[in-house]
Amino acid sequence: MSTQTHAEKDLTHIQTMISELEYLDCGHNTAKANVVMQPDYWRTRIRAVLALPNISIHIQKQGSELLVRLDRLHVGSRANARRARQQA
């Protein structure tokens, strides 16, 4: 498998998992207990893909967009945690 094909397949998988994270309540204790439910795990995977040699501009752009989605997810989960503390 070429580096390009590997990068495309990996980012497609990561995109699917980020969609799941966006759907689920990432502030839930179950999410914290499972490493694949943590945005930092996926951020590391994306950075590994972006570090591959000779990847296309398209892959670089897709990886960058996924990192932005993870950043939004992180901000949203902090806001949810803050609201939960205030309600307690």
ZADO-1210 file (C-alpha; in nm, 4 decimals, padded with zeros to 6 digits):
<atoms>
<atom x="00.0000" y="00.0000" z="00.0000" code="MET" pos="1"/>
<atom x="00.1381" y="00.3393" z="-00.0952" code="SER" pos="2"/>
<atom x="00.1942" y="00.6091" z="00.1634" code="THR" pos="3"/>
<atom x="-00.0800" y="00.8164" z="00.0015" code="GLN" pos="4"/>
<atom x="-00.3330" y="00.5308" z="00.0150" code="THR" pos="5"/>
<atom x="-00.2406" y="00.4528" z="00.3751" code="HIS" pos="6"/>
<atom x="-00.2830" y="00.8201" z="00.4711" code="ALA" pos="7"/>
<atom x="-00.6212" y="00.8434" z="00.2966" code="GLU" pos="8"/>
<atom x="-00.7530" y="00.5288" z="00.4655" code="LYS" pos="9"/>
<atom x="-00.6263" y="00.6337" z="00.8065" code="ASP" pos="10"/>
<atom x="-00.7801" y="00.9814" z="00.7815" code="LEU" pos="11"/>
<atom x="-01.1105" y="00.8342" z="00.6650" code="THR" pos="12"/>
<atom x="-01.1150" y="00.6130" z="00.9744" code="HIS" pos="13"/>
<atom x="-01.0177" y="00.9049" z="01.1981" code="ILE" pos="14"/>
<atom x="-01.2900" y="01.1209" z="01.0428" code="GLN" pos="15"/>
<atom x="-01.5477" y="00.8534" z="01.1263" code="THR" pos="16"/>
<atom x="-01.4266" y="00.8346" z="01.4850" code="MET" pos="17"/>
<atom x="-01.4310" y="01.2127" z="01.5272" code="ILE" pos="18"/>
<atom x="-01.7914" y="01.2101" z="01.4060" code="SER" pos="19"/>
<atom x="-01.8669" y="00.9571" z="01.6794" code="GLU" pos="20"/>
<atom x="-01.6969" y="01.1773" z="01.9392" code="LEU" pos="21"/>
<atom x="-01.9013" y="01.4739" z="01.8220" code="GLU" pos="22"/>
<atom x="-02.2179" y="01.2687" z="01.8563" code="TYR" pos="23"/>
<atom x="-02.1410" y="01.1283" z="02.2008" code="LEU" pos="24"/>
<atom x="-02.1133" y="01.3187" z="02.5249" code="ASP" pos="25"/>
<atom x="-01.7362" y="01.3212" z="02.5610" code="CYS" pos="26"/>
<atom x="-01.7628" y="01.4506" z="02.9155" code="GLY" pos="27"/>
<atom x="-01.9173" y="01.1210" z="03.0209" code="HIS" pos="28"/>
<atom x="-01.7008" y="00.9034" z="03.2488" code="ASN" pos="29"/>
<atom x="-01.7065" y="00.6117" z="03.0041" code="THR" pos="30"/>
<atom x="-01.5475" y="00.8299" z="02.7395" code="ALA" pos="31"/>
<atom x="-01.2666" y="00.9289" z="02.9745" code="LYS" pos="32"/>
<atom x="-01.1912" y="00.5671" z="03.0608" code="ALA" pos="33"/>
<atom x="-01.1409" y="00.4620" z="02.6978" code="ASN" pos="34"/>
<atom x="-00.8379" y="00.6084" z="02.5201" code="VAL" pos="35"/>
<atom x="-01.0015" y="00.6018" z="02.1763" code="VAL" pos="36"/>
<atom x="-01.2748" y="00.8272" z="02.3111" code="MET" pos="37"/>
<atom x="-01.0222" y="01.0985" z="02.3940" code="GLN" pos="38"/>
<atom x="-00.9530" y="01.3698" z="02.1353" code="PRO" pos="39"/>
<atom x="-00.5792" y="01.3683" z="02.2127" code="ASP" pos="40"/>
<atom x="-00.5510" y="01.0089" z="02.0900" code="TYR" pos="41"/>
<atom x="-00.6916" y="01.1096" z="01.7500" code="TRP" pos="42"/>
<atom x="-00.4881" y="01.4297" z="01.7423" code="ARG" pos="43"/>
<atom x="-00.1729" y="01.2181" z="01.7778" code="THR" pos="44"/>
<atom x="-00.2879" y="00.9839" z="01.4997" code="ARG" pos="45"/>
<atom x="-00.3564" y="01.2784" z="01.2667" code="ILE" pos="46"/>
<atom x="-00.0156" y="01.4302" z="01.3371" code="ARG" pos="47"/>
<atom x="00.1460" y="01.0951" z="01.2565" code="ALA" pos="48"/>
<atom x="-00.0295" y="01.0926" z="00.9176" code="VAL" pos="49"/>
<atom x="00.0721" y="01.4517" z="00.8494" code="LEU" pos="50"/>
<atom x="00.4351" y="01.3608" z="00.9269" code="ALA" pos="51"/>
<atom x="00.4435" y="01.0943" z="00.6533" code="LEU" pos="52"/>
<atom x="00.6744" y="01.1777" z="00.3625" code="PRO" pos="53"/>
<atom x="00.5320" y="01.2895" z="00.0283" code="ASN" pos="54"/>
<atom x="00.1678" y="01.3222" z="00.1288" code="ILE" pos="55"/>
<atom x="-00.0507" y="01.5322" z="-00.0979" code="SER" pos="56"/>
<atom x="-00.1828" y="01.8794" z="-00.0290" code="ILE" pos="57"/>
<atom x="-00.5301" y="01.7224" z="-00.0153" code="HIS" pos="58"/>
<atom x="-00.4236" y="01.4931" z="00.2718" code="ILE" pos="59"/>
<atom x="-00.2548" y="01.7836" z="00.4520" code="GLN" pos="60"/>
<atom x="-00.5726" y="01.9910" z="00.4210" code="LYS" pos="61"/>
<atom x="-00.7953" y="01.7038" z="00.5358" code="GLN" pos="62"/>
<atom x="-00.5704" y="01.6418" z="00.8373" code="GLY" pos="63"/>
<atom x="-00.5737" y="02.0104" z="00.9295" code="SER" pos="64"/>
<atom x="-00.9531" y="02.0221" z="00.9065" code="GLU" pos="65"/>
<atom x="-00.9802" y="01.7187" z="01.1361" code="LEU" pos="66"/>
<atom x="-00.7520" y="01.8884" z="01.3897" code="LEU" pos="67"/>
<atom x="-00.9842" y="02.1915" z="01.3857" code="VAL" pos="68"/>
<atom x="-01.2837" y="01.9641" z="01.4519" code="ARG" pos="69"/>
<atom x="-01.0986" y="01.8105" z="01.7475" code="LEU" pos="70"/>
<atom x="-01.0194" y="02.1575" z="01.8819" code="ASP" pos="71"/>
<atom x="-01.3890" y="02.2500" z="01.8653" code="ARG" pos="72"/>
<atom x="-01.4770" y="01.9243" z="02.0363" code="LEU" pos="73"/>
<atom x="-01.2299" y="01.9968" z="02.3166" code="HIS" pos="74"/>
<atom x="-01.3742" y="02.3458" z="02.3725" code="VAL" pos="75"/>
<atom x="-01.7286" y="02.2056" z="02.3727" code="GLY" pos="76"/>
<atom x="-01.6453" y="01.9337" z="02.6231" code="SER" pos="77"/>
<atom x="-01.4892" y="02.1885" z="02.8611" code="ARG" pos="78"/>
<atom x="-01.8036" y="02.4020" z="02.8383" code="ALA" pos="79"/>
<atom x="-02.0223" y="02.0968" z="02.9101" code="ASN" pos="80"/>
<atom x="-01.8095" y="02.0057" z="03.2126" code="ALA" pos="81"/>
<atom x="-01.8355" y="02.3617" z="03.3445" code="ARG" pos="82"/>
<atom x="-02.2168" y="02.3565" z="03.3074" code="ARG" pos="83"/>
<atom x="-02.2372" y="02.0216" z="03.4869" code="ALA" pos="84"/>
<atom x="-02.0336" y="02.1564" z="03.7809" code="ARG" pos="85"/>
<atom x="-02.2562" y="02.4632" z="03.8024" code="GLN" pos="86"/>
<atom x="-02.5703" y="02.2478" z="03.8092" code="GLN" pos="87"/>
<atom x="-02.4329" y="02.0215" z="04.0837" code="ALA" pos="88"/>
</atoms>
